[in-house]
Amino acid sequence: MSDFDAIVVGAGPAGVSAAITMVNGGLSVALLERGPYPGAKNLMGGVLYTDILETILPDFRGLGAPLERHVAEKRWSILSPDTSTTVGFRSAKWDEVPNNHSYTVLRARFDKWYAAQAEKLGVELICGVVVDELLADDMGRVIGVRTRVAEGEDPTQGELHAPVVVLSEGANALLAEKEGLRTPLETRDMALSVKEVIKFDEEKILDRFGLEGDQGVAWEFLGDATKGLPGAGFIYTNRDTLSVGVVAYLDELDEAGLSPVELLNRFKDHPAVRPLLRGGELVEYGAHMIPETGFDRKPQVMKDGLLVVGDAAGLVSTSPKHEGSNFAMASGVMAGETVLEARAKGDYTTIGLSGYSRRLGESFVHAKMEQFRDWPKFLRDNPHMLASWPSALAAAGEAMLKVDNGIGGADGIGGAKAPDLESQLLDIFNRKIGLLPFAMTAIQLRGALRAFGWGKTDKVVEYIARNW
Amino acid sequence: MSDKLGIDERLYANETRPAKESHLSIADAEKCLGCAGKQCTVVCPSGTYTWSDEGQRIVISFENCLECGSCRAVCPFGVITWRYPMGGAGICYRYG
């Protein structure tokens, strides 16, 4: 006997999107969440790209989505221990709805709101429920979940049954692992983010970051931000808080013997970062893993009666664009649509559910994951990109911007000669980078540029060769 | 500022709902004796794992846990048993 037409495990962006899609298709849906409310266990940087959300809830702004600020400006800084070099991009177009579909959010607030929208549409949201195991019939088909809740408050009676389960359990993916859909977590695949939320007066955030109204900034820091490890530091402006943190891969932290807190302290204490954070009050400290298995080591996403979505399915872009929550929402929709299709056919086996892997394979989610498949490897193979290049950039900046007219020599002001900048820069290049390593990296960078979507690098090279 | 102090100050800002029992355990503590890196004590962002010289074992302060799961991935012997805390208990992000 089924209790529901479908059960969703985990009320994050993927699970809620799946639940809404299915309830809109007329199914009875249970949405289980282990936290006391949706979002209680969830954390990201972060910027939410709302292009998918808009297709699910077109009026999400009118429905009061707790968006902190729209991203009016993006900044990137390359840090060396005592310098920073920054580029930024701002467009007034981003100040108009749809705001380039980019908003800073705090996930505990956003996820709670998003799950409440699902509830309004008829989804049965049950919080405080841990799923430890999937139930299977004697054919091995998933037919429900085994639940665990605090004593004396079990509305689910330990088991819930449904012909299909959507698994949106997040990055840890304990159940997916148990079901044999993915191998145990590997440290090279998992990035760890540690993050603080720091409270300020709203005015202070506006003034300090050059913002007005609902404008926000998404600012990433490379190089010394992570002590030269692949990863980044970040500051995202929220309404009256800043999200400040660092991301690094577990194997790199392990090899360097670095604790994430040490890395975070270092980043916050950098001379270019410290003044931005001055005077705030720490209101929360959190940590979360990011599954960066990427395109080449994707976990399996289905078995009879089961679909896996979001982080649990490794649906994260391993690119500098950091897409994940929108991929999660897209996968939830695709899983939901597939379940509706399977129900119409009355077939929840992998044959009936095959539409999910087909949809995923044809979607932008896989396309983008494929596009950036080589990017993490490129960074790992070229550690000097994030270590010695920033220090070369620092030295070049210092040389170019230094006020030095050679004053103070024996020949007086009339005889002063400024140092030869060109030879200084060449010297910095040779000492800090070197022609051969540069050339090797540049060749590989062609592959990485392809990853950025500039697929015509061959033609660019040809053009330069012809016209140089 | 020591790292440990840093972690405690940070955790103090958080809301955590207490669980009756630990959701973390070490399946085979013998392995820890021969573990050179003791990665769990380094990589865990909330200082949940500390090595006791006296007891010659890892001490788990499960109430510190932010439930990120890093320890499970970094343990070279794969002996950290990890399950989710009881429904409704554990870290409770208000911002996230």
Interface residues (C-beta under 8 A of the other chain):
Chain A: R34 G35 P36 G39 A40 K41 N42 L43 M44 L106 R107 A108 R109 F110 D111 C127 G128 V129 V130 D132 T147 R148 V149 A150 A171 N172 L174 P184 L185 E186 T187 M190 L192 V194 E196 V197 T241 L250 L253 D254 G257 L258 S259 P260 V261 E262 N265 L282 V283 E284 Y285 G286 A287 H288 M289
Chain B: M1 D3 G6 I7 E9 R10 L11 A13 N14 R17 G37 Q39 V42 V43 P45 S46 G47 L66 E67 C68 G69 S70 R72 A73 V74 G78 W82 R83 Y84 P85 M86 G87 G88 A89 G90 I91 C92 Y93 R94 Y95 G96
